[in-house]
Amino acid sequence: MNRSKRRRGGVVSGVLITLAVVFGLLIAAAVVGGLYLAHNTRVEETHSASGKSVEVSTPLGSVRVHESGRLDPLKAGIPVYPGAATEQGDSQSVSVELDLGSLHQEVTVTAAHYSTEDSVDRVVEFYKRELPHWIIARKRRSGVRMEYTERGYKRFIGVSEKHGRTHIVLAQVGEPPAI
């Protein structure tokens, strides 16, 4: 009986030691892999007349982010609320390009920000009337988000109240469909 307990204790301790060694090797591999990625990652920022670009290159692939022009609501098929003022500095566009060997994906995100003294309800009614095929994706106490998707090209309108003004964000994600 005593031998049986010793054998069982020896087997359990052998398994525990093996698990500890495997776990230690996994941690060492993760640390070495992390150091390799950190050492071989390159971040490059460039400025040009068309805007700023940032590229992050790793052994696994790269990500490029480029500033683009501003959202043209008419080209995006989104009407601007009548009398809404452009919020300076808030209109922006970026193109994100992901390259992971066999996977190459590019998406453009563009937005413009406007504001008006009219109520949220009045602005939402305007967009419901102008864009009856759009979906009201979310209603919150102080705002509404509408969206429309066409062949992977998504457009959004966000309407909310802040500091006594109604803020309108027009945005698009993806490239517009070919006409």
N, C-alpha and C positions, 0 to 999 in steps of 0.2 A: 504494500500500500504506500509506503514511504517513497519507493522508487517511482511509482506512478505519478505522485505529486511532483517529484523532482523533474520527471520528463515533461509533464504538462507545464511546469514553471519554466523549464528551459525552452520549450516551444514558444510559449507566450512571449518570453523576453526576446527570443530570436526574431519573432514577427515584429515586435515593437522596435527593436533596433533596426531592422530592415526598413520599416516605415519611416523612422527618423532619418535614416540615411537618404532615402528617396526624397523625402520632404526637403532635406537640406540641399540636395542636388537641384531640385526644382527652384528653390529660392536663389541658389547661386546662378542658375541659368537665366532666371528673370533679371537679376542684377546685371549680369554680363550683357544680356540682350538690351536692357535699358541703357546701359553705358554705350553700347555700340550704336544704338539709334540716336542717342544724344550727341555723340561725337560725329556722326555722319548726317546730321540734320543741318540744313542750310536755310537761312531766312534772308531774303533779298528784297529790299524796298527800292522802287524807282519812281521818279517823278517825271512827268512829261506834260506837254500841252493838253493832252486829253485826260489827264488826271493821274492819280497815284495808283501804283500796282504793288502788290505784295505776293511773293512766291515762297512757299515752304516746300523744300525738297527733302525727302527721306529715302532710305533704301527701299521702302515699301511703295513709294509713289510720290506724287506732288499735288499741291493745292495752289491755285492761282486766284487771286481776287483783284479785279480791276474796277476802278471807278469809271463810270460811264456818264453819259449826259443825263439830263433830267427827264422825268416822265412827261410825255406829251399826252394828256388825257384824251384828246381827240383821236390820236392814232391808236390808243388803247381801247377806244370805244366807250369811254366813261365821260359823261358830261360833267362839267364843273358847275356847282350850284351857283345860280345867278347872284351876283353881288358878293360872292365869297372872296376874301382877300388871301393872297398867297402868303404863307408864313415863310419868311426868308430864312435860308439856311437849312430848312427841313426837307427840301426836295432833293432826292438823291437816287442814284442808280449804281448797283454793283453787279458785276458778272463774276460768278464763281465757277471755276473749272477744276474738276477733280479727275486726276489721271492715276489710276492704280494698275498699270500694266494692261490687262485685257479690258478693264473697265475705264471708259472715258465718258464723262458726263459733264455737261455745261448747263448752267441755269442762270438766268438773269432776274434779279429782284430790283424793282423800281418803285419808288413811292413819291407822292407829293402831298403836302400838308396845307390845308386851307382853313380859314375860320370865318364865322359870321355871327352877327348878333341875333339871327333868327333862332327859334327854338329847335331842339332835336326833332320833335314831332313834325315840324314843318319841313325840315330838311329831308327826313325819312320819307314823308309823303311825296316830295318832289322826286326822289329816286325811285320810289315804287311806281309812280306814274310814268317816268321816263324809261325805266328798265323793268317792265312787268315780268319778264322771264327770269330775273335774278332771284336767288333764294335768300331768305332772311335766315342766316345761319345761327345767329345768337342775339337774343335780346337780354340786355342787362338793365338794371335800375336806371342807369344814367346814359346808356348807349345801345347802339345796334350795329351789327356787322352783317353786310350783304355780300354774296359772292356768286360768281358765275364761272363755270369751267367749260372749256371747249377744246377738245383734242389735246389735253395736257397743259393747256395755257389757262392759268387761273387769274382772275381779277377780283379785287376786293374793294369794298367801301366800308370804312369805319366811321361812325358818327357818334360823338360823345360830347358831354357838357363838362367844361372845366373853367373855373374862375369866371363864371357868368357869360362865357362865350361857347358857341357850338363849334367843335373842331371836327374837320372832315379829312380823313386820310384816304387817298386813292392809291391803290397799289396793284402791281401785276407781278406774277411769278411765272417764269418760263418764257419761251420765245413765242411771239404772236403767230397764229396759224398762217400759212401761205395763202394769199388771195388769188 
